[in-house]
């Protein structure tokens, strides 16, 4: 009898793990839906680096930049181009994610953390947006 009860406990735990995984997948799907057809660029901040995901093949369009602070300190985010500068209104606390909606034109955009000396410590990069060619799109980080 005890063996049976032990197995049902294992099954319940397994079911809970599966439900948690499905909830995570659903949350990711909702995020994509929330941003509609906008290109989503993910930026991960830590001390003192900035990793950019989905920055390849960026063409002129509206985009959403999702900035996540995976570090232990507060950070912020600035996107600076020839004719534009956008900064998050509030710093990002550790573990938080904030979004910034931008209209990207063909240009190079400097991205960086403006807090203290984070930029010169390595929290900086460049996003390049290019006009699409007839048979080729390209961008780089």
C-alpha positions in Angstrom: 0.0 0.0 0.0 2.7 2.5 0.9 4.4 2.0 -2.5 1.3 3.0 -4.2 1.0 6.2 -2.3 4.6 7.0 -3.0 4.0 6.6 -6.8 1.0 8.9 -6.7 3.2 11.6 -5.0 5.8 11.2 -7.8 3.1 11.5 -10.4 1.7 14.6 -8.8 5.2 16.2 -8.7 5.8 15.3 -12.3 2.4 16.8 -13.3 3.3 20.0 -11.4 6.6 20.3 -13.2 4.9 19.8 -16.6 2.3 22.4 -15.7 5.1 24.9 -14.8 6.8 24.2 -18.1 3.6 24.8 -20.0 3.0 28.0 -18.1 6.4 29.3 -19.2 5.8 28.5 -22.8 2.4 30.2 -22.7 4.0 33.3 -21.1 6.5 33.5 -23.9 3.7 33.2 -26.5 1.7 36.0 -24.8 4.8 38.3 -24.9 5.1 37.8 -28.6 1.4 38.5 -29.1 1.6 41.6 -26.9 4.2 43.1 -29.2 2.2 42.3 -32.4 4.3 42.4 -35.6 7.1 44.5 -34.1 10.6 43.1 -34.3 11.6 42.2 -30.7 15.2 42.7 -29.7 16.2 41.2 -26.4 19.0 42.8 -24.3 20.4 41.1 -21.3 22.3 43.3 -18.8 24.8 42.0 -16.2 27.9 43.5 -14.6 29.5 44.8 -16.9 28.2 43.4 -20.2 25.3 43.7 -22.5 24.2 40.8 -24.6 21.9 41.5 -27.6 19.7 38.8 -29.1 17.5 39.0 -32.3 19.6 41.8 -33.6 20.4 40.1 -36.9 18.4 41.1 -40.0 17.1 44.3 -38.5 15.5 46.4 -41.2 13.8 49.8 -40.8 10.6 49.3 -38.8 9.0 49.6 -35.5 10.7 47.5 -32.9 10.4 46.6 -29.2 13.5 46.3 -27.1 13.1 44.1 -24.1 15.8 44.9 -21.5 16.3 42.3 -18.7 18.6 43.0 -15.8 20.3 39.6 -15.0 22.8 41.4 -12.8 23.1 42.2 -9.1 23.1 46.0 -9.5 20.6 48.4 -10.9 21.1 49.2 -14.6 19.4 51.4 -17.3 19.4 51.5 -21.1 19.9 54.2 -23.7 19.5 53.9 -27.5 21.2 56.8 -29.2 21.3 57.5 -33.0 22.0 60.5 -35.2 18.5 62.0 -34.8 17.2 60.2 -31.7 18.0 59.4 -28.1 15.7 57.2 -25.9 16.3 56.3 -22.3 14.3 54.2 -19.9 12.4 56.4 -17.5 13.4 54.4 -14.5 16.4 52.1 -13.7 15.9 48.4 -13.9 16.3 46.5 -10.7 17.9 43.1 -10.6 15.5 40.5 -12.1 13.3 43.1 -13.8 12.4 43.4 -17.5 11.4 46.7 -19.1 10.4 47.4 -22.7 11.1 50.3 -25.0 9.2 50.9 -28.3 11.4 52.5 -31.0 11.1 53.3 -34.7 14.3 52.2 -36.3 15.6 53.9 -39.4 18.7 52.9 -41.4 21.6 53.9 -39.1 23.9 52.8 -36.4 22.6 53.1 -32.9 24.8 53.2 -29.8 23.3 51.3 -26.9 24.7 51.6 -23.4 24.0 51.7 -19.6 24.3 55.3 -18.5 24.7 54.6 -14.8 28.0 55.6 -13.2 30.9 54.2 -15.2 29.0 51.1 -16.5 29.4 52.2 -20.1 33.2 52.4 -20.0 33.3 49.1 -18.0 31.8 47.3 -21.1 28.1 47.9 -21.0 27.9 49.3 -24.5 27.4 48.2 -28.1 26.1 49.1 -31.5 23.0 48.0 -33.4 23.1 48.5 -37.1 19.9 48.9 -39.1 20.1 48.5 -42.9 17.8 48.9 -45.9 16.8 45.5 -47.2 18.2 44.5 -50.5 16.0 42.8 -53.1 17.3 39.3 -52.1 19.2 40.0 -48.8 18.6 41.5 -45.4 21.5 42.1 -43.0 22.4 43.7 -39.8 25.0 43.2 -37.1 25.6 43.8 -33.5 
